[in-house]
Amino acid sequence: MQLFLDTTDVAVLKELVGAGLVDGVTTNPTLIAKSGRPILEVIAEICDLVEGPVSAEVAATDTAGMLAEGAKLAAIAPNVVVKVPLTRPGLIAVSEFAVQGIQTNVTLCFTAVQAMLAAKAGATYISPFIGRLDDYGADGTDLIAEIRAIYDNYDFDTEILAASIRTPAHVTAAALAGADCATLPPNVFLDLFKHPLTEKGLDQFMSDWAKTGQSIL
């Protein structure tokens, strides 16, 4: 499973991409607003740090506006993926982007049939929001499994990018359900490394090692 970071914090990205475990980055208007910086500048800086896909979202809601904004975003770097909302105008834009060879990430997906439409339009990625579905009383993991079954039934190439991830358990569930990728806030990414028994075991090993008085170097 590919792991993306959902952030516009360049300092955090510099710290986390070095281990080779970060495959890409996703952004959205909310994250751009929190950064307080111009979107083109932020996306360009992220693309310099990350070789994998970097999702940059359009702000327009009409097809013509999305196409114009998407073209400008895609021109920033070859690894930019234009993020488009799952609306009828958005999927019309996705179809045109596909013809132009521009990669797309269709966001705000909450049903399997929406995901099917995005795949038919030629989306590169579909982003089901599993955490928000859980908040709504549904099971976001079930949605991942439904999309996986539909995509496999019809050999759609669109990749399932699990979004609205809140916990490491969400990552596990998405992976088991067949998601190709997951995008995580940096704090959740860091939590993937942790377990109290890991920490307890390491403390014990270090304590026992100290008693030997040895040094490996």
C-alpha positions as CSV (number, residue, x, y, z in Angstrom):
1,M,0.0,0.0,0.0
2,Q,1.3,3.5,-0.9
3,L,1.3,6.0,2.0
4,F,0.7,9.7,1.2
5,L,1.0,12.6,3.7
6,D,-2.0,14.9,3.8
7,T,-0.2,18.2,4.6
8,T,1.1,21.5,3.3
9,D,3.7,21.8,6.1
10,V,7.0,21.7,4.2
11,A,9.1,21.5,7.3
12,V,7.3,18.4,8.4
13,L,7.6,16.9,5.0
14,K,11.4,17.5,5.0
15,E,11.6,15.6,8.3
16,L,9.4,12.6,7.2
17,V,10.3,11.9,3.6
18,G,13.9,10.9,4.3
19,A,13.1,7.3,5.4
20,G,11.6,6.4,2.0
21,L,8.2,5.5,3.4
22,V,6.3,8.5,2.0
23,D,5.0,7.8,-1.5
24,G,3.2,11.1,-2.2
25,V,1.4,14.1,-0.8
26,T,-2.2,15.3,-0.9
27,T,-3.4,18.9,-0.2
28,N,-6.8,20.6,-0.1
29,P,-8.1,24.2,0.1
30,T,-8.3,23.9,3.9
31,L,-4.7,23.0,4.3
32,I,-3.6,25.7,1.9
33,A,-5.6,28.2,3.9
34,K,-3.9,27.1,7.1
35,S,-0.5,27.4,5.5
36,G,-1.1,31.1,4.8
37,R,0.9,30.9,1.6
38,P,0.1,31.1,-2.1
39,I,-1.0,27.7,-3.5
40,L,1.3,27.7,-6.5
41,E,4.3,28.4,-4.3
42,V,3.4,25.7,-1.8
43,I,2.8,23.0,-4.5
44,A,6.0,23.8,-6.2
45,E,8.0,23.5,-3.0
46,I,6.3,20.2,-2.2
47,C,7.0,18.8,-5.6
48,D,10.7,19.7,-5.1
49,L,10.7,17.5,-2.0
50,V,8.6,14.5,-3.2
51,E,9.1,12.5,-6.3
52,G,5.7,10.8,-6.1
53,P,2.2,12.2,-6.8
54,V,1.3,15.6,-5.3
55,S,-2.4,16.3,-5.3
56,A,-3.3,20.0,-5.8
57,E,-7.0,20.9,-5.7
58,V,-8.9,23.3,-8.0
59,A,-11.1,26.0,-6.4
60,A,-13.5,26.4,-9.3
61,T,-16.8,24.6,-9.2
62,D,-17.7,24.9,-12.9
63,T,-16.1,22.7,-15.6
64,A,-14.4,25.5,-17.6
65,G,-12.9,27.0,-14.4
66,M,-11.6,23.6,-13.3
67,L,-10.0,23.0,-16.6
68,A,-8.3,26.3,-16.5
69,E,-7.1,26.0,-12.9
70,G,-6.1,22.4,-13.4
71,A,-4.0,23.2,-16.4
72,K,-2.1,25.9,-14.4
73,L,-1.6,23.5,-11.5
74,A,-0.4,20.6,-13.7
75,A,2.2,23.0,-15.3
76,I,3.9,23.4,-11.9
77,A,5.6,19.9,-12.1
78,P,5.2,16.6,-13.8
79,N,4.1,14.9,-10.6
80,V,1.2,17.2,-9.9
81,V,-2.2,15.4,-9.7
82,V,-5.1,17.7,-10.2
83,K,-7.7,17.2,-7.5
84,V,-11.3,17.6,-8.5
85,P,-14.6,17.4,-6.5
86,L,-16.9,14.5,-7.3
87,T,-19.6,16.5,-9.0
88,R,-21.0,16.3,-12.5
89,P,-19.0,19.3,-13.7
90,G,-16.0,17.8,-12.0
91,L,-16.2,14.5,-13.8
92,I,-16.7,16.3,-17.1
93,A,-13.4,18.0,-16.4
94,V,-11.8,14.7,-15.4
95,S,-12.7,13.2,-18.8
96,E,-11.1,16.1,-20.5
97,F,-8.0,16.0,-18.3
98,A,-7.7,12.3,-19.2
99,V,-7.6,13.1,-22.9
100,Q,-4.9,15.7,-22.1
101,G,-2.8,13.2,-20.2
102,I,-3.3,15.1,-16.9
103,Q,-3.6,12.9,-13.8
104,T,-6.6,13.5,-11.5
105,N,-7.6,12.7,-8.0
106,V,-11.4,12.8,-7.6
107,T,-12.2,13.8,-4.0
108,L,-15.2,13.8,-1.6
109,C,-16.4,10.3,-2.6
110,F,-19.0,8.8,-0.3
111,T,-20.7,6.0,-2.4
112,A,-19.5,3.2,-4.6
113,V,-21.6,4.4,-7.5
114,Q,-19.8,7.8,-7.3
115,A,-16.5,5.9,-7.5
116,M,-17.7,4.0,-10.5
117,L,-18.6,7.2,-12.3
118,A,-15.2,8.6,-11.5
119,A,-13.5,5.5,-12.9
120,K,-15.6,5.7,-16.1
121,A,-14.5,9.4,-16.5
122,G,-10.9,8.3,-16.4
123,A,-9.8,9.4,-12.9
124,T,-6.3,8.4,-11.8
125,Y,-7.3,8.2,-8.1
126,I,-10.6,8.1,-6.2
127,S,-10.6,9.4,-2.7
128,P,-13.3,7.9,-0.5
129,F,-13.6,9.7,2.9
130,I,-13.8,6.9,5.4
131,G,-13.5,8.9,8.6
132,R,-16.3,11.3,7.6
133,L,-18.5,8.3,6.7
134,D,-17.8,6.9,10.2
135,D,-18.8,10.2,11.7
136,Y,-22.1,10.0,9.7
137,G,-22.9,6.6,11.1
138,A,-21.8,4.5,8.1
139,D,-18.7,2.2,7.8
140,G,-16.1,3.8,5.6
141,T,-14.2,0.5,5.3
142,D,-17.2,-1.1,3.8
143,L,-17.1,1.6,1.1
144,I,-13.5,0.7,0.3
145,A,-14.4,-2.9,-0.1
146,E,-17.4,-2.1,-2.4
147,I,-15.2,0.1,-4.6
148,R,-12.5,-2.6,-4.8
149,A,-15.1,-5.2,-5.9
150,I,-16.5,-2.9,-8.6
151,Y,-13.1,-1.8,-9.9
152,D,-12.0,-5.5,-10.1
153,N,-15.2,-6.6,-11.8
154,Y,-14.6,-4.1,-14.7
155,D,-10.8,-3.8,-14.7
156,F,-10.9,-0.1,-13.9
157,D,-7.4,1.3,-13.6
158,T,-8.4,4.0,-11.1
159,E,-6.5,3.6,-7.8
160,I,-8.4,3.7,-4.5
161,L,-6.9,6.4,-2.2
162,A,-8.4,6.1,1.3
163,A,-8.8,9.6,2.7
164,S,-10.1,11.2,5.9
165,I,-7.9,8.8,7.9
166,R,-8.0,9.3,11.6
167,T,-6.1,6.4,13.2
168,P,-3.7,3.6,12.4
169,A,-6.7,1.3,12.7
170,H,-8.2,3.1,9.7
171,V,-5.0,2.4,7.7
172,T,-5.1,-1.3,8.6
173,A,-8.8,-1.5,7.7
174,A,-8.3,0.3,4.4
175,A,-5.4,-2.0,3.5
176,L,-7.4,-5.1,4.3
177,A,-10.3,-3.8,2.2
178,G,-8.1,-3.4,-0.8
179,A,-7.2,0.3,-1.0
180,D,-4.2,1.0,-3.2
181,C,-3.1,4.1,-1.2
182,A,-4.0,6.0,2.0
183,T,-3.4,9.6,2.8
184,L,-2.6,10.4,6.4
185,P,-2.1,13.5,8.6
186,P,1.5,13.5,9.8
187,N,0.6,12.7,13.4
188,V,-1.2,9.5,12.3
189,F,1.7,8.6,10.0
190,L,4.0,8.8,13.1
191,D,1.6,6.7,15.1
192,L,2.0,3.8,12.7
193,F,5.4,3.2,14.2
194,K,4.2,3.0,17.7
195,H,2.9,0.3,20.0
196,P,3.2,0.2,23.8
197,L,4.6,-3.3,23.7
198,T,7.3,-2.2,21.3
199,E,8.3,0.6,23.6
200,K,8.2,-1.7,26.7
201,G,10.3,-4.4,24.9
202,L,12.9,-1.8,23.8
203,D,13.2,-0.4,27.3
204,Q,13.7,-4.0,28.6
205,F,16.4,-4.8,26.0
206,M,18.2,-1.5,26.7
207,S,18.1,-2.2,30.5
208,D,19.5,-5.7,30.0
209,W,22.2,-4.5,27.6
210,A,23.4,-1.8,30.0
211,K,23.9,-4.5,32.7
212,T,26.4,-6.3,30.4
213,G,28.8,-3.3,30.3
214,Q,29.5,-4.1,26.7
215,S,29.9,-1.7,23.7
216,I,29.4,-2.9,20.1
217,L,31.7,-0.1,18.8
